[in-house]
Amino acid sequence: GQYQLLGLATAFYAISLLFSLWRLAIGRPYRRWPKLALITPGFVLHTGALLARGMAEGRCPVSNLFEALIFVSWCLVGLHLIVASLPRVQYLTPFCMPAVLAIQVAAFLTPINSLQPQPWTQTFWLGMHASVIMLGYAAFGLAAAVGLMYLVQERQLRTHRLSLQFMLLPPLLRLDALQGWLLLGGFSLLTFGLVAGFIGLHKFRAALAHADPKVVWSLAIWSLYLVLVLGRNRWGLTGRRMAWMSIAGCLFIIGTFWLSNHFSQFHRY
């Protein structure tokens, strides 16, 4: 069932990563259709697994750690397909797909029903809250991958050691602009998700959850990325500094997500 679909999707993702790494290592460009032919079937299978999970449980499949992981990786692959289809955005796969595979492996190591779903997951606003926020996190993850590409390109220019790979990766200005749009999009999604969450809490009459550690953590993430968005659009921060800040923000989310869930009573998986 779901595990088989996810396993096949992961296999397609792994093959697409190996193919893109091979083409990048030999310094040869490749057309978009081989990349789509490898990733799209995996994404379709991944979508099927999520739909099967949601239909079986009768809810949005974001109610435990297993579901959260496969949903975030699905969002990341979907955003990757959209961004990779843009003109002159090549070889995003080697920088993005390792994170997808790591999340998929973590999902396979997580019990499929680690805890019974919380009652709040049955409500519309709180279900939307969780799914939209995870999509925002995926945008932040992709922005970090783009930031890493920027640092690779910038280092080659700074050290005057241009390789064949330099000609294949997107130019710095395009990477900088793309990172900015991903950060803005992720911040907008995070904002909408938090608003939906507070509306849902009000309708669910869960006032005490406003002081929940996960809520405080989410607001801290929101503040962090507000600084990044303002830094780029108001204070003129671009290039190398923004790339490092984007990567640091993503690592902070990954490193503290589990801790915030551990101490949370309302969001605990």
C-alpha positions as a Markdown table, in Angstrom:
| # | Residue | x | y | z |
|---|---|---|---|---|
| 1 | Gly | 0.0 | 0.0 | 0.0 |
| 2 | Gln | 1.4 | 3.3 | 1.1 |
| 3 | Tyr | 4.8 | 2.0 | 2.0 |
| 4 | Gln | 5.2 | 0.4 | -1.4 |
| 5 | Leu | 4.2 | 3.7 | -3.2 |
| 6 | Leu | 6.6 | 5.7 | -1.0 |
| 7 | Gly | 9.4 | 3.1 | -1.6 |
| 8 | Leu | 9.0 | 3.4 | -5.4 |
| 9 | Ala | 8.8 | 7.2 | -5.2 |
| 10 | Thr | 12.1 | 7.2 | -3.2 |
| 11 | Ala | 13.7 | 4.9 | -5.8 |
| 12 | Phe | 12.8 | 7.4 | -8.6 |
| 13 | Tyr | 14.2 | 10.3 | -6.5 |
| 14 | Ala | 17.4 | 8.4 | -5.9 |
| 15 | Ile | 17.9 | 7.6 | -9.5 |
| 16 | Ser | 17.2 | 11.2 | -10.5 |
| 17 | Leu | 19.9 | 12.4 | -8.0 |
| 18 | Leu | 22.5 | 9.9 | -9.3 |
| 19 | Phe | 21.7 | 10.9 | -12.9 |
| 20 | Ser | 22.0 | 14.6 | -12.2 |
| 21 | Leu | 25.2 | 14.1 | -10.2 |
| 22 | Trp | 26.7 | 12.1 | -13.1 |
| 23 | Arg | 25.9 | 14.7 | -15.6 |
| 24 | Leu | 27.2 | 17.5 | -13.4 |
| 25 | Ala | 30.5 | 15.6 | -12.7 |
| 26 | Ile | 31.3 | 15.1 | -16.3 |
| 27 | Gly | 30.3 | 18.7 | -17.1 |
| 28 | Arg | 27.6 | 17.8 | -19.6 |
| 29 | Pro | 24.2 | 19.5 | -19.8 |
| 30 | Tyr | 21.0 | 17.5 | -20.1 |
| 31 | Arg | 17.6 | 18.4 | -21.4 |
| 32 | Arg | 14.7 | 18.8 | -19.1 |
| 33 | Trp | 12.8 | 15.7 | -20.3 |
| 34 | Pro | 15.1 | 13.1 | -18.8 |
| 35 | Lys | 14.9 | 15.0 | -15.4 |
| 36 | Leu | 11.1 | 15.1 | -15.6 |
| 37 | Ala | 11.0 | 11.5 | -16.7 |
| 38 | Leu | 12.8 | 10.5 | -13.5 |
| 39 | Ile | 11.3 | 12.8 | -10.9 |
| 40 | Thr | 7.7 | 13.1 | -12.2 |
| 41 | Pro | 6.8 | 9.4 | -11.7 |
| 42 | Gly | 8.2 | 9.5 | -8.2 |
| 43 | Phe | 6.1 | 12.6 | -7.5 |
| 44 | Val | 3.0 | 11.0 | -8.8 |
| 45 | Leu | 3.6 | 7.9 | -6.7 |
| 46 | His | 4.3 | 10.1 | -3.7 |
| 47 | Thr | 1.0 | 11.9 | -4.3 |
| 48 | Gly | -0.8 | 8.6 | -4.5 |
| 49 | Ala | 0.6 | 7.6 | -1.2 |
| 50 | Leu | -0.6 | 10.8 | 0.4 |
| 51 | Leu | -4.1 | 10.5 | -1.1 |
| 52 | Ala | -4.3 | 6.9 | 0.0 |
| 53 | Arg | -3.3 | 7.9 | 3.5 |
| 54 | Gly | -5.8 | 10.7 | 3.6 |
| 55 | Met | -8.7 | 8.7 | 2.3 |
| 56 | Ala | -7.9 | 5.8 | 4.7 |
| 57 | Glu | -7.8 | 8.1 | 7.7 |
| 58 | Gly | -10.5 | 10.5 | 6.5 |
| 59 | Arg | -8.4 | 13.6 | 7.2 |
| 60 | Cys | -5.5 | 15.7 | 5.9 |
| 61 | Pro | -2.5 | 13.4 | 6.4 |
| 62 | Val | -0.4 | 15.8 | 8.6 |
| 63 | Ser | -1.3 | 14.5 | 12.0 |
| 64 | Asn | 1.8 | 12.6 | 13.2 |
| 65 | Leu | 5.5 | 12.6 | 12.5 |
| 66 | Phe | 5.4 | 10.0 | 9.7 |
| 67 | Glu | 2.7 | 12.0 | 7.9 |
| 68 | Ala | 4.5 | 15.3 | 8.5 |
| 69 | Leu | 7.8 | 14.0 | 7.0 |
| 70 | Ile | 6.3 | 12.6 | 3.9 |
| 71 | Phe | 4.1 | 15.7 | 3.4 |
| 72 | Val | 7.1 | 18.1 | 3.7 |
| 73 | Ser | 9.2 | 16.0 | 1.3 |
| 74 | Trp | 6.2 | 15.9 | -1.2 |
| 75 | Cys | 6.0 | 19.8 | -1.0 |
| 76 | Leu | 9.8 | 20.0 | -1.5 |
| 77 | Val | 9.7 | 17.8 | -4.6 |
| 78 | Gly | 6.7 | 19.8 | -6.0 |
| 79 | Leu | 8.4 | 23.1 | -5.5 |
| 80 | His | 11.5 | 21.7 | -7.0 |
| 81 | Leu | 9.6 | 20.7 | -10.2 |
| 82 | Ile | 8.1 | 24.1 | -10.5 |
| 83 | Val | 11.4 | 26.0 | -10.0 |
| 84 | Ala | 13.4 | 23.7 | -12.1 |
| 85 | Ser | 11.1 | 24.4 | -15.0 |
| 86 | Leu | 12.1 | 28.0 | -15.0 |
| 87 | Pro | 14.5 | 29.3 | -17.7 |
| 88 | Arg | 18.2 | 28.9 | -17.0 |
| 89 | Val | 17.6 | 27.1 | -13.7 |
| 90 | Gln | 19.6 | 23.9 | -14.1 |
| 91 | Tyr | 21.0 | 21.3 | -11.8 |
| 92 | Leu | 18.9 | 22.2 | -8.8 |
| 93 | Thr | 18.3 | 18.4 | -8.3 |
| 94 | Pro | 21.8 | 17.7 | -6.8 |
| 95 | Phe | 21.3 | 20.4 | -4.2 |
| 96 | Cys | 17.7 | 19.6 | -3.3 |
| 97 | Met | 17.2 | 15.9 | -3.7 |
| 98 | Pro | 19.6 | 14.8 | -0.9 |
| 99 | Ala | 17.3 | 16.6 | 1.6 |
| 100 | Val | 14.3 | 14.9 | 0.0 |
| 101 | Leu | 15.9 | 11.5 | 0.3 |
| 102 | Ala | 17.0 | 12.1 | 3.9 |
| 103 | Ile | 13.4 | 13.1 | 4.9 |
| 104 | Gln | 12.0 | 10.0 | 3.1 |
| 105 | Val | 14.5 | 7.7 | 5.0 |
| 106 | Ala | 13.5 | 9.4 | 8.3 |
| 107 | Ala | 9.9 | 8.7 | 7.5 |
| 108 | Phe | 10.5 | 5.0 | 6.8 |
| 109 | Leu | 12.2 | 4.9 | 10.2 |
| 110 | Thr | 9.2 | 6.5 | 12.0 |
| 111 | Pro | 6.2 | 4.4 | 13.1 |
| 112 | Ile | 3.4 | 5.0 | 10.7 |
| 113 | Asn | 1.0 | 5.5 | 13.6 |
| 114 | Ser | 3.3 | 6.8 | 16.3 |
| 115 | Leu | 0.4 | 8.4 | 18.2 |
| 116 | Gln | -3.4 | 8.7 | 17.8 |
| 117 | Pro | -4.3 | 11.8 | 15.8 |
| 118 | Gln | -5.2 | 14.8 | 17.9 |
| 119 | Pro | -8.8 | 16.0 | 17.8 |
| 120 | Trp | -7.7 | 19.3 | 16.4 |
| 121 | Thr | -6.5 | 17.7 | 13.2 |
| 122 | Gln | -10.2 | 17.1 | 12.2 |
| 123 | Thr | -10.9 | 20.8 | 12.0 |
| 124 | Phe | -10.6 | 22.7 | 8.7 |
| 125 | Trp | -8.6 | 25.7 | 9.9 |
| 126 | Leu | -6.1 | 23.7 | 11.9 |
| 127 | Gly | -5.7 | 21.1 | 9.1 |
| 128 | Met | -5.0 | 24.0 | 6.7 |
| 129 | His | -2.7 | 25.5 | 9.3 |
| 130 | Ala | -0.5 | 22.5 | 9.4 |
| 131 | Ser | -0.3 | 21.8 | 5.6 |
| 132 | Val | 0.3 | 25.4 | 4.6 |
| 133 | Ile | 3.1 | 25.9 | 7.2 |
| 134 | Met | 4.8 | 22.7 | 6.0 |
| 135 | Leu | 4.6 | 24.1 | 2.4 |
| 136 | Gly | 6.3 | 27.2 | 3.8 |
| 137 | Tyr | 9.0 | 25.1 | 5.4 |
| 138 | Ala | 9.6 | 23.4 | 2.0 |
| 139 | Ala | 10.0 | 26.8 | 0.4 |
| 140 | Phe | 12.6 | 27.7 | 3.0 |
| 141 | Gly | 14.4 | 24.4 | 2.4 |
| 142 | Leu | 14.5 | 25.1 | -1.3 |
| 143 | Ala | 15.8 | 28.6 | -0.7 |
| 144 | Ala | 18.6 | 27.1 | 1.3 |
| 145 | Ala | 19.4 | 24.7 | -1.6 |
| 146 | Val | 19.5 | 27.7 | -3.9 |
| 147 | Gly | 21.7 | 29.5 | -1.4 |
| 148 | Leu | 24.1 | 26.6 | -1.4 |
| 149 | Met | 24.3 | 26.8 | -5.2 |
| 150 | Tyr | 25.0 | 30.5 | -4.9 |
| 151 | Leu | 27.9 | 29.9 | -2.6 |
| 152 | Val | 29.4 | 27.3 | -4.9 |
| 153 | Gln | 29.2 | 29.7 | -7.8 |
| 154 | Glu | 30.5 | 32.6 | -5.8 |
| 155 | Arg | 33.5 | 30.7 | -4.5 |
| 156 | Gln | 34.5 | 29.7 | -8.0 |
| 157 | Leu | 34.4 | 33.4 | -9.0 |
| 158 | Arg | 36.2 | 34.6 | -5.9 |
| 159 | Thr | 39.0 | 32.1 | -6.2 |
| 160 | His | 39.2 | 32.5 | -10.1 |
| 161 | Arg | 38.9 | 28.7 | -10.5 |
| 162 | Leu | 36.1 | 28.2 | -13.0 |
| 163 | Ser | 35.2 | 24.6 | -13.7 |
| 164 | Leu | 33.0 | 23.1 | -16.3 |
| 165 | Gln | 30.3 | 22.9 | -13.6 |
| 166 | Phe | 30.4 | 26.7 | -13.4 |
| 167 | Met | 29.0 | 27.0 | -16.9 |
| 168 | Leu | 26.2 | 24.5 | -16.0 |
| 169 | Leu | 24.9 | 26.1 | -12.8 |
| 170 | Pro | 22.6 | 29.2 | -13.0 |
| 171 | Pro | 24.2 | 32.6 | -12.9 |
| 172 | Leu | 24.6 | 34.4 | -9.5 |
| 173 | Leu | 22.0 | 37.1 | -10.2 |
| 174 | Arg | 19.4 | 34.5 | -11.1 |
| 175 | Leu | 20.2 | 32.5 | -8.0 |
| 176 | Asp | 20.0 | 35.6 | -5.8 |
| 177 | Ala | 16.6 | 36.6 | -7.2 |
| 178 | Leu | 15.3 | 33.1 | -7.0 |
| 179 | Gln | 16.3 | 32.8 | -3.4 |
| 180 | Gly | 14.6 | 36.1 | -2.6 |
| 181 | Trp | 11.3 | 35.0 | -4.1 |
| 182 | Leu | 11.4 | 31.6 | -2.3 |
| 183 | Leu | 12.0 | 33.3 | 1.0 |
| 184 | Leu | 9.2 | 35.8 | 0.4 |
| 185 | Gly | 6.9 | 33.0 | -0.7 |
| 186 | Gly | 7.8 | 30.8 | 2.3 |
| 187 | Phe | 7.3 | 33.7 | 4.7 |
| 188 | Ser | 3.9 | 34.4 | 3.2 |
| 189 | Leu | 2.8 | 30.8 | 3.5 |
| 190 | Leu | 4.1 | 30.7 | 7.1 |
| 191 | Thr | 2.1 | 33.9 | 8.0 |
| 192 | Phe | -1.1 | 32.5 | 6.4 |
| 193 | Gly | -0.6 | 29.2 | 8.2 |
| 194 | Leu | -0.1 | 30.8 | 11.6 |
| 195 | Val | -3.2 | 33.0 | 11.1 |
| 196 | Ala | -5.2 | 29.9 | 10.2 |
| 197 | Gly | -3.9 | 28.2 | 13.3 |
| 198 | Phe | -5.0 | 31.0 | 15.6 |
| 199 | Ile | -8.4 | 31.0 | 14.0 |
| 200 | Gly | -8.6 | 27.3 | 14.4 |
| 201 | Leu | -7.6 | 27.5 | 18.1 |
| 202 | His | -10.3 | 30.1 | 18.7 |
| 203 | Lys | -13.0 | 27.9 | 17.0 |
| 204 | Phe | -11.7 | 24.8 | 18.8 |
| 205 | Arg | -11.8 | 26.8 | 22.1 |
| 206 | Ala | -8.1 | 25.8 | 22.9 |
| 207 | Ala | -7.0 | 29.1 | 24.4 |
| 208 | Leu | -4.4 | 27.5 | 26.6 |
| 209 | Ala | -2.6 | 26.3 | 23.5 |
| 210 | His | -1.5 | 29.8 | 22.7 |
| 211 | Ala | 1.3 | 29.4 | 25.3 |
| 212 | Asp | 2.3 | 26.1 | 23.9 |
| 213 | Pro | 6.1 | 25.8 | 23.3 |
| 214 | Lys | 5.4 | 24.8 | 19.6 |
| 215 | Val | 3.4 | 28.1 | 19.1 |
| 216 | Val | 6.3 | 30.1 | 20.7 |
| 217 | Trp | 8.8 | 28.3 | 18.4 |
| 218 | Ser | 6.7 | 29.0 | 15.3 |
| 219 | Leu | 6.5 | 32.6 | 16.2 |
| 220 | Ala | 10.3 | 32.6 | 16.6 |
| 221 | Ile | 10.7 | 31.1 | 13.1 |
| 222 | Trp | 8.3 | 33.7 | 11.8 |
| 223 | Ser | 10.4 | 36.5 | 13.4 |
| 224 | Leu | 13.6 | 35.0 | 12.0 |
| 225 | Tyr | 12.3 | 35.0 | 8.4 |
| 226 | Leu | 10.8 | 38.4 | 8.8 |
| 227 | Val | 14.3 | 39.7 | 9.5 |
| 228 | Leu | 15.5 | 37.8 | 6.4 |
| 229 | Val | 12.8 | 39.2 | 4.2 |
| 230 | Leu | 13.3 | 42.8 | 5.5 |
| 231 | Gly | 17.0 | 42.4 | 5.2 |
| 232 | Arg | 16.7 | 41.6 | 1.5 |
| 233 | Asn | 13.9 | 44.0 | 0.6 |
| 234 | Arg | 14.5 | 46.9 | 2.9 |
| 235 | Trp | 18.2 | 46.8 | 4.0 |
| 236 | Gly | 19.7 | 45.7 | 0.8 |
| 237 | Leu | 21.2 | 42.4 | 2.0 |
| 238 | Thr | 21.9 | 40.2 | -1.0 |
| 239 | Gly | 24.3 | 37.6 | -2.3 |
| 240 | Arg | 26.7 | 35.7 | -0.1 |
| 241 | Arg | 25.4 | 37.0 | 3.2 |
| 242 | Met | 21.7 | 36.2 | 2.3 |
| 243 | Ala | 22.8 | 32.7 | 1.2 |
| 244 | Trp | 24.4 | 31.9 | 4.5 |
| 245 | Met | 21.5 | 33.3 | 6.4 |
| 246 | Ser | 19.0 | 31.3 | 4.4 |
| 247 | Ile | 21.0 | 28.1 | 5.1 |
| 248 | Ala | 21.3 | 28.9 | 8.8 |
| 249 | Gly | 17.6 | 29.5 | 9.0 |
| 250 | Cys | 16.8 | 26.2 | 7.4 |
| 251 | Leu | 19.3 | 24.4 | 9.7 |
| 252 | Phe | 17.7 | 26.1 | 12.7 |
| 253 | Ile | 14.3 | 24.7 | 11.7 |
| 254 | Ile | 15.6 | 21.2 | 11.3 |
| 255 | Gly | 17.6 | 21.3 | 14.5 |
| 256 | Thr | 14.9 | 22.6 | 16.7 |
| 257 | Phe | 11.7 | 21.1 | 15.2 |
| 258 | Trp | 12.0 | 17.9 | 17.2 |
| 259 | Leu | 12.7 | 19.8 | 20.4 |
| 260 | Ser | 9.6 | 22.0 | 20.0 |
| 261 | Asn | 7.5 | 18.9 | 19.5 |
| 262 | His | 9.0 | 17.1 | 22.5 |
| 263 | Phe | 8.0 | 19.9 | 24.9 |
| 264 | Ser | 4.6 | 20.6 | 23.2 |
| 265 | Gln | 1.4 | 19.2 | 24.7 |
| 266 | Phe | -0.8 | 20.4 | 21.9 |
| 267 | His | 1.3 | 19.6 | 18.9 |
| 268 | Arg | 3.1 | 16.5 | 20.1 |
| 269 | Tyr | 3.5 | 13.8 | 17.5 |
